[in-house]
Amino acid sequence: MRPLQKEIIENLKVKPTINPENEVRRTIEFLKDYLYKSPFIKSYVLGISGGQDSTLVGKLAQLAIAEMRDETGDLAYQFYAVRLPYGQQNDEKDAQEALAYIQPDQQLTINIKPAVDAMEVVFIENKFPISDFNKGNIKARQRMIAQYAVAGQVKGAVLGTDHAAESVTGFFTKFGDGSADLMPIWRLNKSQGRQLLQYLDAPMALYTKVPVADLEDHQPMKSDESALGVTYEDIDRYLEGVTISDSAAEKIEAWYLKSEHKRHLPITIFDDFWK
């Protein structure tokens, strides 16, 4: 095993194999424990995109909230599934199928396009046009603004969908989808997330679809793997301690080192970030 590979696996807490049933129960108990220890929190809030990760976290959140109501008799416990399209989402059908599968207590749709476009106009008016890539990050951050606004109204905590295969590459927007109160599947790689959805009888189309962030106007539905230059299969094997090609391992490690700042809280004078 490569030296940095061992360090990454230890840092991200990835197991080479999992028991899906145990991991489902472990995650539900984690979500319930947070609520029991935070009596002022009565709901979970999550943006649902129609992709594998939000489908999984959404289902686990709904199961946890349902158990909280059963165990406490408190009907105030609710799960809010939030659709956050930028105008018309290209894979809206998948998002609706995910919602039908999750069966959330509450759902609402907040179109982020007016807010994002207004921000872009302000930059243009200031003769400081932003790139399409940068605008994509604004979309991700606007989605998180919306989720926290919902959470603020319903005594909620915001859930994130970051997992080990995203974390190792930094394939998330800092203070966008990388921000949340809880990250329930952080320890899992992509294939392990699929295993949990299979165990939970999710529609196959939701965990076999090509993963996309779909943040850039000029490259709609660009696949994650195309953006990263490495496959999730290679990333997953790397995280499981398996030897993969040098070229793939070097790309993963380069992404890991480049994105270290994303996995760190705001840095203060007391941090040893650069040591």
N, C-alpha and C positions, 0 to 999 in steps of 0.2 A: 504494500500500500504506500502511496506517495505521502511524504511527511505532512504536507498541507492538507491532504485529503483526510488524514486521521484527525487533525485539528478541527477541520470543518465539521466532520461527523460528530465529534464530541461537543462542539459549540452549539450545533443545531439539534442535538439530542435525537438523531434519526436511528431507528432500529433497522437491522437488515431484513427482518421479517416481522409481521404483525399478525395478531388474531383480530379480525375485523369486529367480531362480537364484543371482545374485551375493550377495544378502542372506542366503539360506539358508547358502551356503558361508561367508560372512563370519561369521555367528553361530556356526556349528559350530566354526570355527577359533578364535574368541574363547573359547568354552567349553573347548576343548582346551588352548589356550595357558595358561589359568588353572591347569589341572591340571598341565601340564608345569612351570609355575613354582612350584607349590605341592605338592611331593611328599608332604606329610603329608595332603593331601586325596585321598580315594579314591572319593568318591561325590557325586552331586547329589541334592538332596531338593526336591520340589515338591508343593504341594497341588493336586489336580485337582478342579475344580468342575463341569466339563462345559461351560464357556463357551469362547469363541473363544481367549482369551488364554492360559489354562492349557493348553489343547489344543496350541496352537502351541509354547509354551515346552517343554512336556513332550515333544513329538515331536522338537524340535531337541536337547534334552538327551539323549534316548535314542540319537539318531543319533551325537552327539558321544561318548558313553560307549562305544558299540559300536566306533567308530573307535579310541578309546584302547586298548581291549582288543586289537584287531587289530594296532595299531602297536607296543604294548609287550609283548604276551603276558601281561599282568598281569590275571588274572581278578578281582582285588579291585575293579576299577573297576565300579561298579554305579549304576543310576539307581533311586531310590525314589520312586514315585508314591504320594501319601498322600491318601486320602479323609478329609475333615474335616467331616462333616455335623453340623448342630445337630439332633439327633433324626433325623427322617425328612426328607430333602431333597426338595423339591417336584419338582425336575427330575433325580431320581436316574437316570432312564433315559438322559439325555444324558451324565451322568458316566460311566456304564458303557460307553456307546458311545465316549466319548473314550478310556477305558482300553483298549478293544478295538482302537482305532486306533493308539494310542501303543505298545502292547505293551511295557510297562515291565519291566525286569529283576525288580523287586521292587514289591509293592504291599501296603499295609495301610490299615486304616480305624480312625480315632480319633474317636469321638463326643465332641464338645466340650460337649454339653448339660449333663452333670453338673457340669462345672467352672464353666460360665457361670452356671447356675442357683444353684449354691452361692454364688457371688460376689454375685448379686442378693439372696439371702436375707440375707447378712451386712449389706448396705446397709440392707435393710428393718429388720433387728434394731437397727441403729444410728439408726433413725428418719431415714434419709437416702435415700429411694427415688430410683431413677435412672429417667430417661426411656427410652422405647423406642428412641429414636435412640442414646442413650448405650450402652444394652445391645448395640445392633448393633456399636458400636465395640469393646466387650468381646469379642464373638464373633470379630471380625477379629483382635484381639490374641491371643486364646486359640489361634487357628489358627496364628499365628506361633510362639507358645510351643511348641506341639506339634511343628512342623516343626524348630525348633532342638533340641528334645529328641531327635528322631530323628537329626538330623545329628550331635549329640554322641555318639551311640552307634555311628555308622558312619563316623566320620572324614569327615563330609560338609560340603558348603557348600549353603546354602539359595538357591534361585533365586526371583526375583520376576517378576511379570507386568506391571509398570507399563509403559505405553507413552505416547507423546506426547499422545494425545487424553485420557488420564487425567491426565497430569502437568500439562497446561496448565490444567485445571479443578480440580486438587487432589482429584479423585474417587477417593480412596483413604484408608485410615485410617492416620494417623501412628503409627508403631511397630506397625502391624498389617500389612496387605498392602503397605504402603509400605516395609517393612523387609526386607532380604534382603542376601545377600553379592554377588550379581550380578543385574543387570537386563538380560537378553539382548536384549529388543526395545524398549528405552527410546526409541530414535530413530524408531520407526515410528508412523504414525497408525493408526487403526482399519481403514481400507480397505486399507492396505498390509499389515497383518497378515493380512487375508483373502486377499490375493494370494499370500502365502507358503503359506497352507494349501491354496489351490487348486493351487499348484505341487507341493505335497507329497501331493496326491491324498487330502485329508481328506474325510470324508463332508460333503456340502453342508449338512446340517442343523446341523452344529456351528459353522459360520461364518456362517450366515444367521439363526440364532435371535436373538430380541430380547435384547440384553444386560441383565442384571439383577445386582444385588449380593445381593439377598435377605437382608438383614441385620435388617430390622425385623419384629417379630412382628405388629404391627398393620397393616402394609402389605406382605404377602408378595408376592414376585415383582414388586415395583414396578420399572419400567424405569429404566435409567440416564438416558435422555433426559427422562423425566418428572421425575426428581429435579433434573436440571440446568436444565431449561427451555430447552434448545437441542439440536438434533439432532447426531448424530455426523457426518452429512454436512456440516453447516455447520462443525463443528469441524475436520474433515479439510481442507475447502477453505481455511479460514482458515490452517491450518498449512502449506498448500501455496502460500500467497501470493496466493490468489485473493480478489477482492473479493466480500464477501457483504453481506447487509443490515446496516444500521447497528445495528438492534436485536439481531441475533444476535452481531455483533462486540462490542458493548458488554457483553453477558452473558458472553461468553468472557473478555474482558479483566477484568471485575469478578471473576470466579472466580479468574483468574490472580493478581490483586493480593491478593485475600482469602486465598489459600492459599499465599502465598510462604513462610511459615514451614514448610510441609510439605516443601518442596524444599531445605531447608537443614539441615545437621547441627546438633546442639545448639550454641547460641550462647555464645561466650565473650567476655570483655572485649576481646579483640583483633579481633573481627569488626566489619566496617563495615556491618552488616545494615541499619541505619536511614539510612544516608547516601544 
